Amino acid sequence: MATPLTVNGNVLLTASEAPSPDASGTKYIYISSTETISKSRKEDLAAKGVTITEYLGNNTYLCRYVPSDLEPIRQLGVQASVYPRHVKTTTALKEAVQAGEQGDSTPRKYKVDVVLHKGENNVNDVVTQITTKTGLTPDDIDVKHNIIRLDVDADTISKLEEVDAVKTIEKVVPKKFFNNTARNDMGFGAVEPPHTTYTGKDQIVVIADTGFDEGRKVDCHPAFTNRVVDLVSVGRKRSGKTNDYDGHGTHVAGSVLGSHTSAKMGGAIKGTAPEALMVMQSLLDTRGGLDVGANLWDLFQPPYGKEYDEPFNQHKARIATNSWGPGWIGQQIGYDSDANALDAFVWKNQDHVILFAAGNDGMELSATNAHIGSTSGAANCISVGATYSSRTAKGFKYDPDGRPGKPDKVAEFSSRGPTTDGLIKPDVVAPGVPILSACSRDPAITEAARQRGGPTEDELWMFLAGTSMATPLVAGCCAVLREALWAVGVSTSSAALIKALLVNGADDLGLPRSHQGFGRVNIKNSLLSVEGRRSGSGDFVDVGFPSGSTIEEGSDWSHTIPAETLSRPGTLKVTLAYPDRQGANLQNNLTLEVKIKPQSGEATTKRGDEGFEAENNVEKVSWGLSGQEQSATITVKAERIARLESQAFAVVWAVV
């Protein structure tokens, strides 16, 4: 039996089950078919005035359609119906309203984000419609691009559903932070000749977190001397303060790019990219909370930069790491406006690598047995879960008398996947228990706070644990990979290529994908695909970036790995990754196949999505080699491109 199609958690009947007489009063419809809607059929639909805006799953598409007569569409062999009001409000918000209204005579207020349909560019006109219908004033409404944030009661939510431009109404969930041994556990200790030692030199990493040290670029914590590009106040704009009175942000920064020594704590202490540069976006507000704004596009854009907007040219960062996300609300969060903004930003800026911590909710009861959602569940981010490190610990805290940790074990608190739409998350895991890194020197950091993750004898260093700690370690690895690509002449690389390199090198821990994703990051193995271009042990392609050459629906791309690369025993690893358009379901579906041809006998084909429960924008094939293989042919097929456009992708391979 087919899985029911849901929109915002609500069951959407197919257009054949719920046909509409016409589309008067709305510009938004959905079309569906029992068969795949081909590219040529999409062209026919476009000729009738249909603009596809999003793939909803099960051969169903959300569309913009101005005429009221649906018959011209139905004559093309597809079902059509209007986008119903009842699916606009998320089930999570409906449940919150239902719980809040029980036994309470006073209507409760709920902070919500109203997300508009794609193509609704006149936001001011929509605001006017909202104020007319609800009685709210413009002062009650906060507008950020296509997201409108406001405080409403249950009756107002019903009125918002009547506004045609509204696609989704969702509850705003407050954000929270997901509170050298790690280097060795990630393969840095094994990077020896013929490997080059990379340090992330000159790579700019954006860290959105509590703040940094005492809030100064100069005379700062000695682990960051001369490498702080900028400190930006996001949460305390009025005062402009960026000091870290919590300690989380400085610790995270140290795991990315810190570099110093401590005789009391064992000598050299380094992040994974000890020569990278940093931009810190301080998210702490004046109340100790976290302020990221209503639309994450506004958080991502400034440090990334825009060539046509001079004030943004100072950073041009291409890696952004985020160790925060929504708090646990008793259920897994689905695809929300934050995930949408992230996917949209990376689709538009395909060289920007955005990482998010998977979250620390793995020990929470969940009806879906999964926890990852919102930003860490976005298709275009790198979602990072946490393993133990090999450092001695008791529970999740460092303990010099404790037992050595097991880097092959995923921490119990690390949030599990998949997402509500079936995406494999986390993408990778990395050490997160316990991690030694820089300690903020802000006067607010007490001795008790400094010791909270385990005993430390040096006031410049402290221990913490969480997916917050694992994520910056992986961000540093991204900086290392970008530097390595520079070294082989690739000055511009896509975020998909960086993700593919990480995934291809990752060590499979023998755990379910819902726990480990594609495995624990191993930088040595990831570098094989880059440095293998010279030695013949591996290689990569970044199709469509920056060349613009891409593949269209129904077409494919192939490459044959010669026998010389396959001549020694080992494991051939091949990974496909690509950016996807924003949407709750995977919009564009590419698939990976690897055909192994032996010296004699029949060829064998292995698919990258074997064992997957849903489509995924990362696929991987591992094949044990005997040394007698004649060739291996990699094929990428464009099974579905939701809109009339083409798709870029990256493929990497190496013999490990």
Secondary structure, 3 states (H helix, E strand, C coil): CCCCCEECCEECCCCCCCCCCCCCCCCEEEEECCCCCCHHHHHHHHHCCCEEEEEEECCEEEEECCCCCCHHHHCCCCEEEECCHHHCECHHHHHHHHHHHCCCCCCCCEEEEEEECCCCCCHHHHHHHHHHHHCCCHHHCEEECCEEEEEECHHHHHHHHCCCCEEEEEECCCEEECCCHHHHHCCHHHCCCCCCCCCCCCCEEEEEECCCCCCCCCCCCHHHCCCEEEEEECCCCCCCCCCCCCCHHHHHHHHHHCEEEECCCCEEEECCCCCCEEEEEECECCCCCECCCCCCHHHHHHHHCECCEHHHCCCCCCEEEECEEECCCCCCCCCCHHHHHHHHHHHHCCCCEEEEECCCCCCCCCCCCCCCCHHHHCCCCEEEEEEECCCEEECCEECCCCEECCCCCECCCCCCCCCCCCCCCCCEEEEEECEEEECCCCCCCCHHHHCCCCCCCCCCEEEECCHHHHHHHHHHHHHHHHHHHHHCCCCCCCHHHHHHHHHHHCECCCCCHHHHCCCECCHHHHHHHHHHHHHCCEEEEEECCCCCCCEECCCEEEEEECCCCCCCCEEEEEEEECCCCCCCCCCEEEEEEEEEEECCCCCEEEECCCCCCCCCCEEEEEEEECCCEEEEEEEEEEEEECCCCEECEEEEEEEC
